[in-house]
Amino acid sequence: MKEDLIAEDIIRRVMVRIARKRVQRARALATLHIALIAGALSAFVPAIRYLAERASASGFGEYVSLMFSDGGSLSSTWKVLALSIAESAPVASSAAVIALALVIAYSVRGAARDWSSLRLSSGAASA
């Protein structure tokens, strides 16, 4: 009888400790994800500006507008125009903007997941 009470007490203590560790881990991960979001957002605006500057300097916008402005000559020179657009595209800055957008999306997803697990853990702890 006494052994059963001791075993139940040990199990309860272990479960409480596991729940506390889960909350600590969720808090740490939520903090990490929020820091990643802040860092990526602060880098996103300059990356967009740099992308716009590179697109302007390379003439990318002019090639794209040419594609829409003169449909008649497009049918005869579409290969040259397509290659010109591909060569003038600001690939590195576009990749940086896409990478930052993916970091933001991943971090928002992770922060939401961690936040919900914190809410669930705190609700279970108070019940």
Secondary structure, DSSP 4 states (H G I P E B T S, - for coil): -HHHHHHHHHHHHHHHHHHHHHHHHHHHHHHHHHHHHHHHHHHHHHHHHHHHHHHHHHTHHHHHHHHHH-HHHHHHHHHHHHHHHHHHS-HHHHHHHHHHHHHHHHHHHHHHHHHHHHHHHHHHHH-
